[in-house]
């Protein structure tokens, strides 16, 4: 499933609601991999980052069977640092990678899916 993030004025509660919608779609359509395209220049607010690591990601892994995540990074150095910091806090049950473009991210997701089927 692909999610494109664009620059927008959103409160933390609104961002959490978007992630909840993504989780519901993952469950409904049995999606285990996400492609996040971060085109927004601003970084994810700290309260949302903490919530993602402590709440949403663990629930997505458990309830949604979330396995793989490809992130196409923003052009903002601050946003890149914030996004990569989230990745460093994940406990290892989620395969993830960062990319500069959508094509490379998609290729990685498809290749990692095939590798998982063989294993």
C-alpha positions as CSV (number, residue, x, y, z in Angstrom):
1,X,0.0,0.0,0.0
2,X,1.3,3.4,-0.9
3,X,0.8,6.5,1.1
4,X,1.9,9.9,-0.2
5,X,2.5,12.6,2.5
6,X,2.3,16.1,1.3
7,X,2.9,19.4,3.1
8,X,-0.1,20.3,5.1
9,X,-1.1,22.0,8.3
10,X,-2.2,19.2,10.6
11,X,-2.5,18.8,14.3
12,X,-1.0,15.7,16.0
13,X,-4.5,14.2,16.5
14,X,-5.2,14.5,12.8
15,X,-2.0,12.8,11.9
16,X,-2.7,10.0,14.3
17,X,-6.2,9.6,12.7
18,X,-4.6,9.3,9.3
19,X,-2.3,6.5,10.6
20,X,-5.3,4.8,12.1
21,X,-7.0,4.9,8.8
22,X,-3.9,3.3,7.2
23,X,-4.0,0.5,9.7
24,X,-7.7,-0.2,9.1
25,X,-7.0,-0.4,5.4
26,X,-4.0,-2.7,6.0
27,X,-6.3,-5.0,8.0
28,X,-9.2,-4.9,5.6
29,X,-7.1,-5.6,2.5
30,X,-4.5,-7.8,4.2
31,X,-1.6,-5.6,3.3
32,X,1.7,-6.3,5.1
33,X,3.9,-3.8,3.3
34,X,3.8,0.0,3.1
35,X,5.4,2.5,0.8
36,X,5.6,5.9,2.5
37,X,6.4,8.8,0.1
38,X,7.4,11.8,2.3
39,X,7.1,14.8,0.1
40,X,6.4,17.2,3.0
41,X,9.2,19.5,4.1
42,X,8.3,19.5,7.7
43,X,9.3,16.8,10.2
44,X,6.8,14.6,12.1
45,X,5.9,16.3,15.4
46,X,7.6,14.7,18.4
47,X,4.3,13.6,20.1
48,X,3.4,11.7,16.9
49,X,6.8,10.2,16.6
50,X,6.6,8.9,20.1
51,X,3.1,7.5,19.5
52,X,4.2,5.8,16.3
53,X,7.1,4.0,18.0
54,X,5.2,3.1,21.2
55,X,1.7,2.5,19.9
56,X,1.0,2.4,16.2
57,X,3.9,0.4,14.8
58,X,3.6,-2.4,17.4
59,X,-0.2,-2.6,16.8
60,X,0.3,-2.6,13.0
61,X,2.8,-5.5,13.4
62,X,0.5,-7.4,15.7
63,X,-3.0,-6.6,14.3
64,X,-2.1,-5.8,10.7
65,X,0.7,-8.3,10.3
66,X,2.9,-5.3,9.2
67,X,6.2,-6.7,7.9
68,X,8.0,-4.3,5.5
69,X,8.2,-0.6,5.1
70,X,9.9,1.4,2.4
71,X,10.3,5.2,3.0
72,X,11.0,7.6,0.2
73,X,12.6,10.5,2.2
74,X,11.8,14.1,2.1
75,X,14.2,16.7,0.7
76,X,14.4,18.3,4.2
77,X,17.5,17.3,6.2
78,X,15.5,17.7,9.4
79,X,12.7,15.5,8.2
80,X,15.2,12.9,7.1
81,X,16.8,12.8,10.5
82,X,13.5,12.6,12.3
83,X,12.2,9.7,10.1
84,X,15.5,7.8,10.4
85,X,15.3,8.2,14.2
86,X,11.9,6.5,14.2
87,X,13.5,3.6,12.3
88,X,16.3,3.3,14.8
89,X,13.7,2.8,17.6
90,X,12.0,-0.1,16.0
91,X,12.8,-3.5,17.7
92,X,13.7,-5.4,14.6
93,X,10.5,-7.2,13.8
94,X,9.8,-4.8,10.9
95,X,12.0,-4.8,7.8
96,X,12.4,-1.2,6.6
97,X,14.7,0.8,4.3
98,X,15.1,4.4,3.2
99,X,15.2,5.5,-0.4
100,X,15.7,8.7,-2.5
101,X,13.1,7.7,-5.1
102,X,9.9,5.7,-5.5
103,X,11.3,3.3,-8.1
104,X,14.1,2.0,-5.8
105,X,11.7,1.7,-2.9
106,X,9.1,-0.2,-4.9
107,X,11.8,-2.6,-6.2
108,X,13.0,-3.2,-2.7
109,X,9.4,-3.9,-1.4
110,X,8.7,-6.3,-4.3
111,X,12.1,-8.1,-3.9
112,X,11.7,-8.4,-0.1
113,X,8.2,-9.9,-0.6
114,X,9.6,-12.6,-3.0
115,X,12.4,-13.3,-0.6
116,X,9.9,-13.8,2.3
117,X,7.9,-16.3,0.1
118,X,11.0,-18.3,-0.5
119,X,12.2,-18.4,3.1
